[in-house]
């Protein structure tokens, strides 16, 4: 099978269900400033509307891919490919069922940031 110019075949992302995540894994994923920014932006967006390249974060493509992999492995993000783009959704309900209140705590504004 030959690959046409301009097309790519990448493996679908693997996802970890929040039920299979340890609390320390979740906390470690949420401790990074870039990842917390990604989660906050996803929380304010409709599901499946944000492509990976639409986030305003101070990292390159390879680092961004790594950050999304960490979020997937922590059960926070689900991704799917739509044509050439990979779109994202925050797994808010599933994560909330596993760690009640954690996302609300993380997403609430810190009074010290004012």
NUTI-312016 format. One record per atom (N, C-alpha, C): atom name; residue number from 1; x, y, z. Coordinates in steps of 0.2 Angstrom, whole numbers. Layout:
REM NUTI-312016
doza,vexlo,east,north,up
CA,NUM,X,Y,Z;
...
REM end
This chain:
REM NUTI-312016
doza,vexlo,east,north,up
N,1,4,-6,0;
CA,1,0,0,0;
C,1,4,6,0;
N,2,3,11,-4;
CA,2,7,17,-5;
C,2,3,23,-1;
N,3,7,27,1;
CA,3,4,33,5;
C,3,4,39,0;
N,4,-2,42,-1;
CA,4,-2,48,-5;
C,4,1,54,-2;
N,5,4,58,-6;
CA,5,7,64,-3;
C,5,2,68,1;
N,6,4,71,6;
CA,6,0,75,10;
C,6,-5,72,15;
N,7,-4,65,15;
CA,7,-9,61,20;
C,7,-4,58,25;
N,8,-7,57,31;
CA,8,-3,53,36;
C,8,-8,48,39;
N,9,-5,43,41;
CA,9,-8,38,45;
C,9,-5,37,52;
N,10,-9,39,57;
CA,10,-6,39,64;
C,10,-11,34,68;
N,11,-8,32,73;
CA,11,-12,27,77;
C,11,-17,31,81;
N,12,-23,28,82;
CA,12,-28,32,86;
C,12,-25,32,93;
N,13,-26,38,97;
CA,13,-24,38,104;
C,13,-27,33,108;
N,14,-23,31,113;
CA,14,-25,26,118;
C,14,-27,30,124;
N,15,-33,28,127;
CA,15,-35,31,133;
C,15,-36,27,139;
N,16,-35,30,145;
CA,16,-35,27,151;
C,16,-42,29,154;
N,17,-46,25,156;
CA,17,-52,27,160;
C,17,-51,29,167;
N,18,-54,35,169;
CA,18,-53,37,175;
C,18,-53,32,181;
N,19,-57,27,180;
CA,19,-58,22,185;
C,19,-52,18,186;
N,20,-47,18,181;
CA,20,-41,15,182;
C,20,-35,19,184;
N,21,-36,25,186;
CA,21,-31,30,188;
C,21,-30,31,195;
N,22,-24,31,197;
CA,22,-23,32,204;
C,22,-23,40,206;
N,23,-25,42,212;
CA,23,-25,49,213;
C,23,-19,52,212;
N,24,-13,49,214;
CA,24,-7,52,213;
C,24,-5,54,205;
N,25,-7,49,201;
CA,25,-7,50,194;
C,25,-11,56,192;
N,26,-17,57,194;
CA,26,-21,62,192;
C,26,-18,69,195;
N,27,-16,69,201;
CA,27,-13,75,204;
C,27,-7,77,200;
N,28,-2,72,198;
CA,28,4,74,195;
C,28,2,77,188;
N,29,-3,74,184;
CA,29,-5,77,178;
C,29,-8,84,179;
N,30,-11,86,184;
CA,30,-14,92,185;
C,30,-9,97,188;
N,31,-3,95,190;
CA,31,2,99,193;
C,31,6,103,188;
N,32,6,102,182;
CA,32,10,105,177;
C,32,6,111,175;
N,33,9,117,174;
CA,33,6,123,172;
C,33,3,123,165;
N,34,6,120,160;
CA,34,4,119,153;
C,34,-2,114,153;
N,35,-2,109,157;
CA,35,-8,104,157;
C,35,-14,107,160;
N,36,-13,111,166;
CA,36,-18,114,169;
C,36,-21,119,164;
N,37,-17,123,160;
CA,37,-20,127,156;
C,37,-24,124,150;
N,38,-22,118,148;
CA,38,-25,114,143;
C,38,-32,112,146;
N,39,-32,110,152;
CA,39,-38,107,155;
C,39,-43,113,156;
N,40,-41,119,158;
CA,40,-45,125,159;
C,40,-48,127,153;
N,41,-44,127,147;
CA,41,-47,129,141;
C,41,-52,124,138;
N,42,-51,117,139;
CA,42,-56,112,138;
C,42,-62,113,142;
N,43,-61,115,148;
CA,43,-67,115,152;
C,43,-72,121,150;
N,44,-69,126,147;
CA,44,-73,132,144;
C,44,-75,131,137;
N,45,-74,125,134;
CA,45,-76,124,127;
C,45,-81,118,126;
N,46,-84,118,121;
CA,46,-89,113,119;
C,46,-85,107,118;
N,47,-88,101,119;
CA,47,-84,95,118;
C,47,-83,94,110;
N,48,-77,91,109;
CA,48,-75,90,102;
C,48,-74,96,97;
N,49,-73,102,100;
CA,49,-72,108,96;
C,49,-65,110,96;
N,50,-61,108,100;
CA,50,-54,111,101;
C,50,-49,106,98;
N,51,-46,108,93;
CA,51,-40,104,90;
C,51,-34,105,94;
N,52,-29,101,94;
CA,52,-23,101,98;
C,52,-20,108,96;
N,53,-20,110,90;
CA,53,-16,116,88;
C,53,-20,122,90;
N,54,-26,122,93;
CA,54,-29,128,94;
C,54,-28,131,101;
N,55,-24,128,105;
CA,55,-22,130,112;
C,55,-16,135,112;
N,56,-17,140,116;
CA,56,-12,145,116;
C,56,-7,143,122;
N,57,-2,139,121;
CA,57,2,137,126;
C,57,9,138,123;
N,58,14,139,128;
CA,58,21,141,126;
C,58,25,135,125;
N,59,23,130,121;
CA,59,27,124,120;
C,59,26,122,112;
N,60,31,118,110;
CA,60,31,116,103;
C,60,26,110,102;
N,61,26,107,96;
CA,61,21,102,94;
C,61,23,95,98;
N,62,29,94,99;
CA,62,31,88,102;
C,62,30,88,109;
N,63,31,94,113;
CA,63,29,94,120;
C,63,22,94,121;
N,64,18,97,116;
CA,64,11,98,117;
C,64,8,90,116;
N,65,11,87,112;
CA,65,9,80,111;
C,65,10,76,118;
N,66,16,77,121;
CA,66,17,74,127;
C,66,12,76,132;
N,67,11,82,133;
CA,67,6,84,138;
C,67,-1,81,137;
N,68,-3,81,131;
CA,68,-9,77,130;
C,68,-9,70,131;
N,69,-4,67,130;
CA,69,-3,60,132;
C,69,-3,59,140;
N,70,0,63,143;
CA,70,-1,63,151;
C,70,-8,64,153;
N,71,-11,69,150;
CA,71,-19,70,152;
C,71,-23,64,150;
N,72,-21,61,144;
CA,72,-25,55,142;
C,72,-24,49,147;
N,73,-17,48,149;
CA,73,-16,43,154;
C,73,-18,44,161;
N,74,-20,50,162;
CA,74,-23,52,169;
C,74,-31,52,168;
N,75,-33,50,163;
CA,75,-41,49,162;
C,75,-44,56,161;
N,76,-41,61,160;
CA,76,-44,68,160;
C,76,-46,70,153;
N,77,-43,68,148;
CA,77,-44,70,141;
C,77,-46,64,137;
N,78,-50,65,132;
CA,78,-51,60,127;
C,78,-50,63,120;
N,79,-47,60,115;
CA,79,-46,63,109;
C,79,-48,58,103;
N,80,-50,61,98;
CA,80,-51,57,92;
C,80,-49,61,86;
N,81,-48,58,80;
CA,81,-46,61,74;
C,81,-52,62,70;
N,82,-52,68,67;
CA,82,-57,71,63;
C,82,-53,73,57;
N,83,-52,69,52;
CA,83,-48,71,46;
C,83,-41,72,48;
N,84,-38,78,46;
CA,84,-31,79,48;
C,84,-30,82,55;
N,85,-36,83,59;
CA,85,-35,86,65;
C,85,-37,81,71;
N,86,-34,82,76;
CA,86,-35,78,82;
C,86,-39,83,87;
N,87,-45,81,89;
CA,87,-50,85,93;
C,87,-50,82,100;
N,88,-52,86,105;
CA,88,-52,84,112;
C,88,-58,86,115;
N,89,-59,82,121;
CA,89,-64,83,126;
C,89,-62,82,133;
N,90,-64,86,137;
CA,90,-62,85,144;
C,90,-67,79,147;
N,91,-65,74,150;
CA,91,-69,69,153;
C,91,-72,71,159;
N,92,-75,76,160;
CA,92,-77,79,166;
C,92,-82,74,170;
N,93,-87,72,167;
CA,93,-92,67,171;
C,93,-88,61,173;
N,94,-84,58,169;
CA,94,-81,52,171;
C,94,-76,53,177;
N,95,-72,59,176;
CA,95,-67,60,181;
C,95,-70,62,187;
N,96,-76,66,187;
CA,96,-79,68,193;
C,96,-82,62,197;
N,97,-84,57,193;
CA,97,-86,51,196;
C,97,-81,47,200;
N,98,-75,48,197;
CA,98,-69,44,201;
C,98,-66,48,206;
N,99,-65,55,205;
CA,99,-62,60,210;
C,99,-67,66,211;
N,100,-72,64,215;
CA,100,-77,70,216;
C,100,-74,76,219;
N,101,-76,82,215;
CA,101,-74,88,218;
C,101,-67,90,215;
N,102,-63,86,213;
CA,102,-56,87,211;
C,102,-55,92,206;
N,103,-59,91,200;
CA,103,-59,96,195;
C,103,-61,103,196;
N,104,-67,103,200;
CA,104,-70,109,202;
C,104,-64,113,206;
N,105,-61,110,211;
CA,105,-56,113,215;
C,105,-50,116,210;
N,106,-48,112,206;
CA,106,-42,113,201;
C,106,-44,119,196;
N,107,-51,119,194;
CA,107,-53,124,189;
C,107,-55,131,193;
N,108,-56,130,199;
CA,108,-58,137,203;
C,108,-53,142,203;
N,109,-54,148,202;
CA,109,-49,153,202;
C,109,-46,154,208;
N,110,-39,154,208;
CA,110,-35,155,214;
C,110,-35,163,216;
N,111,-38,164,222;
CA,111,-38,171,224;
C,111,-31,175,224;
N,112,-26,171,224;
CA,112,-19,174,224;
C,112,-17,176,217;
N,113,-21,174,212;
CA,113,-20,176,205;
C,113,-23,182,203;
N,114,-27,185,207;
CA,114,-30,192,206;
C,114,-26,197,207;
REM end
